[in-house]
Amino acid sequence: MFKKLDKLILKAFFWPFIATFFITLFVFMMQILWKYIDDLVGKGLDFVTLIEFLVYASATLVTLAMPISILLSSIMTFGKLGENFELVAIKSSGISLLRFMRPLFFVSVLFSGVAFLFANYIAPVANLKFAVIYHDIYEKSPAFDLKDGVFYNGFKGFSIKVGKKEKDKSTLKDVLIYEQDYGLQDNTIISEKGKMTVSNDKKFLEFLLQNGNRYEEKVAANSSKTEFINLGFKEYNKLFDLSQLNLQKTSDSLFMNNIRMKTMRQLNEDLDSLKKLPDVAYRQTKLQLATYIDFEKPSGIKHEDSSKKVFAITNTKAKAFNDLIPDSLQPVVYDQALNNVNNAKNIVAIAASDAQTRKGDTIQHKIEWHKKLSLSVACLILFFIGAPIGSIIRKGGLGLPLVTALIFFMAFYLLNIFGEKFTKDSVLPPIVGMWLPVIVLSPVGFFLTYKAMHDSQLFNKEFYFRLLKKMRSLRTVLPK
């Protein structure tokens, strides 16, 4: 049963959490928008496409926004209660800090579970949709915007420039069209004026050109000579396919094999497959090398020392390997031996490269597997940092709590980046690298909780002023 105290704490925590969560998500989303702004501008994207892009991008950031929201909101909640002396009244009634933190602890556990479910089931789908829509936007041609004196390259294989576009937006003067037919030369159309219209079915852009020339240069078959054609015209009709300017829909299957689009179960299946690959690669490499390094035992040779075998075959005493080979065969033997060595070296190099690639794939899969869990557990760790700090500093609002939260979140974020980097470079195993923020910040959370339970003055400036005054007085008392 929830008591009035629990309801008070949950009510004080709810609105700061909602506000900080959406503010954090908005900041991260603006960072994504700023990152991809060059790919979005000038493409003529509709409002629905932009909303889909931002929604899928923000969905991938929920697992990162959740920990900082819990950290900041817990600092604000306990800081405001301490600032209003509600925390002092509660402690004076005999209620411990741990009891006071209990309802928010259960809420943090719930949010950790939600973060895990989101990272494991929703984030992979969002990553897949984001990759598809970003690929479509990136491949889309720029929106049709024909400006005076500027080449427009939105239509594949063509470059268009007009000297002047009249106020009616359809009458053109001094039209120049370069047509690339994937040969050695370009075809060129020059016209004094023209009119630009859209076909009735809205599928083609039509240029009705007047008083101009078409220049074409062709290479004669089986010859280096070129043929130049100059065609004058009074009227010339040129069509451009407008479907090139539309957003093309790519199939989701193009990106389904990316590890960021997989759940933990799918990652485990991939890891099991990667474990079996070294045995298959070893047998394949051994079979390939057998052609070059597996020597058959000559008939009639007993189990003796290798030198005795040579003497048994040749019945002669040889001082060097060259003495065993006739002079006429030595170049052939040397070339064959060199080819065998090079082939064997290439096989080993390819096998080593494949082994390194498999190792990297295994590490990447383990990184994604541990990341889904570590970011969820981080919600609990940051709660045990935020709640004690709020009860110690006893300041609400967005001033000191925000600064304190940013310091600890930056520590968490940098540890997460460093851990992932060290894991990719094989400096740390995945289970250590991806859990590095939790490993480092867990003792900090327990320490701050202990200090808050004993009413520590860890963040009280008066405490440090008194400590500094005592140190100065002690220095004057000690003999020089």
C-alpha positions as CSV (number, residue, x, y, z in Angstrom):
1,M,0.0,0.0,0.0
2,F,1.2,3.4,-0.9
3,K,1.3,5.8,2.0
4,K,0.9,9.6,1.9
5,L,4.7,10.0,2.0
6,D,5.2,7.8,-1.0
7,K,2.5,9.7,-2.9
8,L,4.3,13.0,-2.0
9,I,7.6,11.8,-3.3
10,L,6.2,10.3,-6.5
11,K,4.2,13.5,-7.2
12,A,7.3,15.6,-6.6
13,F,9.3,13.3,-8.9
14,F,6.8,12.8,-11.8
15,W,6.7,16.3,-13.4
16,P,10.5,17.0,-13.2
17,F,11.1,13.6,-14.8
18,I,8.6,14.3,-17.7
19,A,10.1,17.7,-18.3
20,T,13.7,16.7,-18.2
21,F,13.1,13.6,-20.3
22,F,11.5,15.5,-23.2
23,I,14.0,18.4,-22.9
24,T,16.9,15.9,-23.1
25,L,15.3,14.1,-26.0
26,F,14.8,17.4,-27.8
27,V,18.4,18.4,-27.3
28,F,19.6,15.1,-28.6
29,M,17.2,15.3,-31.5
30,M,18.5,18.7,-32.4
31,Q,22.0,17.3,-32.4
32,I,20.9,14.6,-34.9
33,L,19.2,17.2,-37.0
34,W,22.3,19.4,-37.1
35,K,24.4,16.4,-38.0
36,Y,22.2,15.5,-41.0
37,I,21.1,19.0,-42.0
38,D,23.3,19.0,-45.2
39,D,21.5,15.9,-46.4
40,L,18.0,17.3,-45.8
41,V,18.3,20.8,-47.1
42,G,17.4,21.3,-50.8
43,K,15.7,17.9,-51.2
44,G,12.1,19.3,-51.2
45,L,11.0,16.8,-48.5
46,D,7.4,16.9,-47.4
47,F,6.4,17.4,-43.8
48,V,5.5,13.8,-43.2
49,T,8.9,12.5,-44.3
50,L,10.7,15.0,-42.0
51,I,8.5,13.9,-39.1
52,E,9.2,10.3,-39.8
53,F,12.9,11.0,-40.0
54,L,12.9,12.9,-36.6
55,V,10.7,10.3,-34.9
56,Y,12.9,7.3,-35.9
57,A,16.1,9.3,-35.0
58,S,14.7,10.3,-31.6
59,A,13.5,6.7,-30.9
60,T,17.1,5.5,-31.0
61,L,18.0,8.1,-28.3
62,V,15.5,7.1,-25.7
63,T,17.8,4.7,-23.9
64,L,20.4,7.5,-23.6
65,A,17.9,10.1,-22.5
66,M,16.4,7.9,-19.8
67,P,19.5,7.8,-17.5
68,I,20.2,11.5,-17.5
69,S,16.5,12.3,-16.9
70,I,16.4,10.0,-13.8
71,L,19.6,11.6,-12.6
72,L,18.5,15.2,-13.0
73,S,14.9,14.7,-11.8
74,S,16.0,12.8,-8.7
75,I,18.5,15.7,-7.8
76,M,15.7,18.2,-8.4
77,T,13.2,16.3,-6.4
78,F,15.3,15.7,-3.3
79,G,16.9,19.1,-3.6
80,K,13.5,20.9,-3.6
81,L,12.3,18.9,-0.6
82,G,15.5,19.7,1.2
83,E,15.2,23.4,0.3
84,N,11.7,23.6,1.6
85,F,12.8,21.8,4.8
86,E,10.4,18.9,4.1
87,L,13.3,16.5,4.1
88,V,14.4,17.7,7.6
89,A,10.8,17.2,8.9
90,I,10.6,13.7,7.5
91,K,14.0,12.7,9.0
92,S,13.1,14.3,12.3
93,S,10.0,12.0,12.4
94,G,12.3,9.0,12.4
95,I,12.1,8.0,8.7
96,S,15.4,7.1,7.2
97,L,16.7,8.2,3.9
98,L,16.5,4.7,2.4
99,R,12.8,4.5,3.3
100,F,12.3,7.9,1.8
101,M,14.1,6.7,-1.4
102,R,12.2,3.4,-1.6
103,P,9.3,4.5,-3.9
104,L,11.6,6.2,-6.3
105,F,13.9,3.2,-6.3
106,F,10.9,1.0,-7.4
107,V,10.2,3.6,-10.1
108,S,13.8,3.5,-11.2
109,V,13.7,-0.3,-11.4
110,L,10.5,0.0,-13.6
111,F,12.2,2.6,-15.8
112,S,15.2,0.3,-16.1
113,G,13.0,-2.5,-17.3
114,V,11.3,-0.2,-19.8
115,A,14.7,1.0,-21.1
116,F,15.8,-2.6,-21.6
117,L,12.6,-3.5,-23.4
118,F,12.9,-0.4,-25.6
119,A,16.6,-1.1,-26.4
120,N,15.9,-4.7,-27.2
121,Y,12.7,-4.6,-29.1
122,I,11.8,-1.1,-30.2
123,A,15.2,0.5,-30.9
124,P,16.3,-2.2,-33.5
125,V,13.1,-1.5,-35.5
126,A,13.6,2.3,-35.2
127,N,17.3,1.9,-36.3
128,L,16.1,-0.1,-39.3
129,K,13.5,2.4,-40.3
130,F,15.9,5.3,-39.7
131,A,18.6,3.7,-41.9
132,V,16.1,3.1,-44.7
133,I,14.6,6.6,-44.7
134,Y,18.0,8.2,-44.4
135,H,19.2,6.1,-47.4
136,D,16.2,7.2,-49.4
137,I,16.8,10.9,-48.5
138,Y,20.5,10.7,-49.2
139,E,19.9,9.2,-52.6
140,K,17.1,11.6,-53.5
141,S,17.9,14.2,-56.1
142,P,17.6,17.9,-55.1
143,A,14.3,19.6,-55.5
144,F,13.8,21.2,-58.9
145,D,14.9,24.8,-58.5
146,L,16.2,26.3,-61.7
147,K,18.1,29.5,-61.0
148,D,19.5,32.1,-63.5
149,G,23.0,31.4,-64.5
150,V,23.4,28.3,-62.3
151,F,23.7,24.7,-63.5
152,Y,21.1,22.3,-62.2
153,N,22.2,18.6,-61.9
154,G,19.1,17.0,-60.4
155,F,18.2,14.9,-63.5
156,K,20.6,12.0,-63.9
157,G,22.8,12.4,-67.0
158,F,21.9,16.1,-67.6
159,S,23.1,19.5,-66.6
160,I,20.8,22.5,-67.3
161,K,21.5,26.2,-67.2
162,V,19.3,29.1,-68.2
163,G,20.4,32.7,-68.7
164,K,17.2,34.2,-67.4
165,K,13.9,33.0,-66.1
166,E,10.9,35.3,-66.6
167,K,8.5,36.3,-63.9
168,D,5.9,33.7,-65.1
169,K,8.5,31.0,-64.0
170,S,8.0,29.1,-67.3
171,T,9.6,31.3,-70.1
172,L,13.3,30.8,-70.4
173,K,16.1,32.5,-72.3
174,D,19.5,31.3,-73.3
175,V,19.0,27.7,-72.5
176,L,22.0,25.3,-72.3
177,I,21.6,21.6,-71.8
178,Y,24.5,19.1,-71.4
179,E,23.5,15.6,-72.2
180,Q,25.8,12.8,-71.0
181,D,25.2,9.5,-72.9
182,Y,27.9,7.6,-71.0
183,G,30.2,7.8,-74.1
184,L,33.4,9.7,-74.5
185,Q,31.7,12.9,-75.5
186,D,28.8,15.0,-74.3
187,N,25.9,16.2,-76.4
188,T,25.0,19.8,-76.1
189,I,21.7,21.7,-76.8
190,I,21.8,25.5,-77.0
191,S,18.6,27.5,-77.5
192,E,17.7,31.2,-77.6
193,K,14.5,30.8,-75.7
194,G,12.1,28.1,-74.5
195,K,9.1,27.3,-72.4
196,M,9.0,25.0,-69.4
197,T,5.8,23.0,-68.6
198,V,4.7,19.9,-66.8
199,S,2.9,17.2,-68.7
200,N,-0.8,16.5,-68.0
201,D,0.0,13.2,-66.2
202,K,2.5,15.1,-64.0
203,K,5.2,12.6,-64.9
204,F,7.5,14.6,-67.2
205,L,9.0,18.1,-67.3
206,E,8.8,19.4,-70.9
207,F,11.2,22.0,-72.4
208,L,9.8,23.4,-75.6
209,L,13.0,25.0,-77.1
210,Q,13.0,27.5,-80.0
211,N,15.8,28.7,-82.4
212,G,18.8,26.7,-81.4
213,N,21.3,24.0,-82.2
214,R,22.0,20.5,-81.0
215,Y,25.7,19.5,-81.2
216,E,26.6,15.8,-81.1
217,E,30.0,14.1,-81.3
218,K,30.3,10.4,-81.9
219,V,33.2,8.0,-82.0
220,A,33.3,5.9,-85.1
221,A,33.2,2.1,-84.6
222,N,36.7,0.5,-84.5
223,S,38.3,3.8,-85.0
224,S,39.7,6.7,-83.0
225,K,38.1,9.2,-85.4
226,T,35.1,11.2,-84.2
227,E,32.0,12.3,-86.1
228,F,30.6,15.8,-85.4
229,I,26.9,16.5,-86.0
230,N,25.4,20.0,-85.9
231,L,21.6,20.0,-86.0
232,G,19.8,23.3,-86.2
233,F,16.1,23.6,-85.2
234,K,13.3,26.1,-84.9
235,E,11.5,24.0,-82.3
236,Y,12.8,21.1,-80.2
237,N,10.9,19.2,-77.5
238,K,13.0,17.8,-74.6
239,L,11.4,15.7,-71.8
240,F,12.8,14.9,-68.3
241,D,11.4,12.2,-66.1
242,L,10.1,13.7,-62.9
243,S,10.1,10.4,-61.0
244,Q,13.8,11.0,-60.4
245,L,12.9,13.8,-58.1
246,N,10.6,11.6,-56.0
247,L,11.7,9.8,-52.8
248,Q,12.4,6.2,-53.7
249,K,11.3,3.6,-51.2
250,T,14.0,1.1,-50.3
251,S,13.2,-2.3,-49.0
252,D,13.9,-2.9,-45.3
253,S,15.8,-6.1,-46.1
254,L,18.8,-4.0,-47.4
255,F,19.8,-3.2,-43.8
256,M,18.4,-6.1,-41.8
257,N,21.8,-7.7,-41.3
258,N,23.2,-4.7,-39.4
259,I,23.9,-5.6,-35.8
260,R,22.1,-2.4,-34.5
261,M,18.9,-3.8,-36.0
262,K,18.9,-7.0,-34.0
263,T,17.6,-8.2,-30.6
264,M,19.6,-10.0,-28.0
265,R,18.2,-13.3,-29.2
266,Q,19.3,-12.6,-32.8
267,L,22.7,-11.5,-31.5
268,N,23.1,-14.7,-29.6
269,E,22.3,-16.7,-32.7
270,D,24.9,-14.7,-34.7
271,L,27.5,-15.3,-31.9
272,D,26.8,-19.1,-32.0
273,S,27.4,-19.0,-35.8
274,L,30.6,-17.0,-35.4
275,K,31.9,-19.6,-32.9
276,K,31.6,-22.3,-35.5
277,L,33.3,-20.4,-38.3
278,P,36.9,-20.8,-37.1
279,D,36.7,-24.6,-37.4
280,V,35.3,-24.4,-40.9
281,A,37.9,-21.8,-41.9
282,Y,40.7,-24.0,-40.4
283,R,39.7,-27.1,-42.4
284,Q,39.3,-25.0,-45.6
285,T,42.7,-23.4,-45.1
286,K,44.3,-26.7,-44.4
287,L,42.8,-28.2,-47.5
288,Q,44.1,-25.3,-49.6
289,L,47.6,-25.4,-48.2
290,A,47.9,-29.2,-48.7
291,T,48.5,-28.5,-52.4
292,Y,51.6,-26.6,-51.7
293,I,53.1,-27.9,-48.4
294,D,51.9,-31.5,-48.1
295,F,54.7,-33.7,-49.6
296,E,54.1,-37.4,-50.4
297,K,56.6,-39.9,-49.2
298,P,58.7,-41.3,-52.0
299,S,58.5,-45.1,-52.6
300,G,61.3,-47.3,-51.4
301,I,62.4,-44.9,-48.7
302,K,62.8,-46.3,-45.2
303,H,62.3,-44.4,-42.0
304,E,65.7,-42.8,-41.8
305,D,67.2,-39.4,-41.5
306,S,66.3,-36.9,-44.3
307,S,69.9,-36.7,-45.5
308,K,70.0,-40.5,-45.8
309,K,66.8,-40.4,-47.9
310,V,68.4,-38.0,-50.3
311,F,71.5,-40.2,-50.6
312,A,69.3,-43.2,-51.1
313,I,67.6,-41.6,-54.1
314,T,70.5,-40.0,-55.8
315,N,73.3,-42.4,-54.7
316,T,75.6,-39.4,-54.8
317,K,77.1,-37.1,-52.3
318,A,75.7,-33.6,-52.7
319,K,77.1,-30.5,-51.0
320,A,74.1,-28.2,-51.9
321,F,70.5,-28.5,-53.0
322,N,71.6,-27.3,-56.5
323,D,73.7,-30.5,-57.0
324,L,70.5,-32.6,-56.8
325,I,68.8,-30.8,-59.7
326,P,70.1,-30.8,-63.3
327,D,71.1,-27.3,-64.6
328,S,68.3,-27.4,-67.3
329,L,65.6,-27.9,-64.7
330,Q,66.8,-25.4,-62.1
331,P,64.9,-22.3,-63.5
332,V,61.7,-24.4,-63.7
333,V,62.1,-25.7,-60.1
334,Y,62.9,-22.3,-58.7
335,D,59.9,-20.7,-60.5
336,Q,57.6,-23.5,-59.3
337,A,58.9,-23.2,-55.7
338,L,58.5,-19.4,-55.7
339,N,54.9,-19.7,-57.0
340,N,54.1,-22.3,-54.3
341,V,55.5,-20.1,-51.6
342,N,53.6,-17.0,-52.9
343,N,50.4,-19.0,-53.2
344,A,50.7,-20.4,-49.7
345,K,51.6,-16.9,-48.3
346,N,48.4,-15.5,-50.0
347,I,46.3,-18.3,-48.5
348,V,47.6,-17.7,-45.0
349,A,47.2,-13.9,-45.4
350,I,43.6,-14.3,-46.5
351,A,42.9,-16.7,-43.6
352,A,44.5,-14.2,-41.2
353,S,42.4,-11.4,-42.6
354,D,39.2,-13.5,-42.3
355,A,40.1,-14.4,-38.7
356,Q,40.6,-10.7,-37.9
357,T,37.3,-9.8,-39.5
358,R,35.5,-12.6,-37.5
359,K,37.1,-11.3,-34.3
360,G,35.9,-7.8,-35.0
361,D,32.4,-9.0,-35.8
362,T,32.3,-11.0,-32.6
363,I,33.4,-8.0,-30.6
364,Q,30.8,-5.8,-32.3
365,H,28.0,-8.3,-31.5
366,K,29.1,-8.5,-27.9
367,I,29.2,-4.7,-27.6
368,E,25.6,-4.4,-28.8
369,W,24.6,-7.3,-26.5
370,H,26.1,-5.7,-23.4
371,K,25.0,-2.2,-24.3
372,K,21.3,-3.1,-24.1
373,L,21.8,-4.2,-20.5
374,S,24.4,-1.7,-19.3
375,L,22.3,1.4,-20.3
376,S,19.3,-0.1,-18.5
377,V,21.3,-0.7,-15.3
378,A,22.8,2.8,-15.5
379,C,19.3,4.2,-14.7
380,L,19.6,2.6,-11.2
381,I,23.2,3.7,-10.7
382,L,22.5,7.3,-11.6
383,F,19.4,7.3,-9.3
384,F,21.6,6.3,-6.4
385,I,23.9,9.2,-7.4
386,G,21.2,11.8,-8.0
387,A,19.0,11.2,-4.9
388,P,21.8,11.5,-2.3
389,I,23.2,14.6,-4.0
390,G,19.8,16.2,-4.0
391,S,19.4,15.5,-0.3
392,I,22.9,16.9,0.4
393,I,22.9,20.1,-1.6
394,R,19.2,20.9,-0.8
395,K,18.7,23.1,-3.8
396,G,15.8,22.8,-6.2
397,G,15.2,24.3,-9.7
398,L,17.6,24.0,-12.6
399,G,20.6,25.9,-11.3
400,L,23.0,23.8,-9.1
401,P,21.1,20.5,-9.8
402,L,21.6,20.9,-13.5
403,V,25.3,21.7,-13.2
404,T,25.8,18.7,-10.9
405,A,23.8,16.4,-13.1
406,L,25.8,17.4,-16.2
407,I,29.1,16.7,-14.4
408,F,28.0,13.1,-13.5
409,F,26.4,12.5,-16.9
410,M,29.5,13.6,-18.7
411,A,31.5,11.2,-16.6
412,F,29.0,8.5,-17.4
413,Y,29.0,9.3,-21.1
414,L,32.7,9.6,-21.4
415,L,33.2,6.3,-19.6
416,N,30.7,4.7,-22.0
417,I,32.6,6.0,-25.0
418,F,36.0,5.0,-23.6
419,G,34.8,1.6,-22.7
420,E,33.4,1.0,-26.1
421,K,36.6,2.3,-27.7
422,F,38.8,0.1,-25.5
423,T,36.6,-2.9,-26.3
424,K,36.8,-2.4,-30.1
425,D,40.6,-2.1,-29.8
426,S,40.7,-5.3,-27.8
427,V,42.2,-3.5,-24.8
428,L,39.4,-4.6,-22.5
429,P,37.0,-7.6,-22.8
430,P,33.4,-6.6,-23.8
431,I,32.0,-7.5,-20.4
432,V,34.4,-5.0,-18.7
433,G,34.5,-2.3,-21.4
434,M,30.7,-2.0,-21.9
435,W,30.1,-2.1,-18.1
436,L,32.9,0.4,-17.3
437,P,30.4,3.3,-16.4
438,V,28.6,1.0,-14.0
439,I,31.8,-0.4,-12.5
440,V,33.2,3.1,-11.9
441,L,30.0,4.9,-10.8
442,S,28.6,2.2,-8.5
443,P,31.1,2.9,-5.7
444,V,30.4,6.6,-6.1
445,G,26.6,6.0,-5.7
446,F,27.1,3.9,-2.6
447,F,29.5,6.5,-1.1
448,L,27.1,9.4,-1.8
449,T,24.2,7.4,-0.3
450,Y,26.2,6.7,2.8
451,K,27.1,10.4,3.2
452,A,23.5,11.4,2.7
453,M,22.3,8.9,5.3
454,H,24.7,10.5,7.8
455,D,23.8,14.1,6.9
456,S,27.2,14.8,5.4
457,Q,28.2,18.4,4.5
458,L,30.0,17.2,1.5
459,F,28.6,20.1,-0.7
460,N,28.3,22.7,2.0
461,K,30.7,25.5,1.3
462,E,30.6,26.6,5.0
463,F,32.2,23.2,5.9
464,Y,35.1,23.8,3.6
465,F,35.6,27.4,4.9
466,R,35.8,26.1,8.4
467,L,38.1,23.3,7.4
468,L,40.4,25.8,5.6
469,K,40.4,28.1,8.6
470,K,41.4,25.2,10.9
471,M,44.3,24.3,8.5
472,R,45.5,27.9,8.6
473,S,45.4,28.1,12.4
474,L,47.2,24.7,12.6
475,R,49.9,26.0,10.3
476,T,50.5,29.1,12.5
477,V,50.7,26.9,15.7
478,L,53.2,24.4,14.2
479,P,56.9,25.3,14.8
480,K,58.8,26.4,11.7
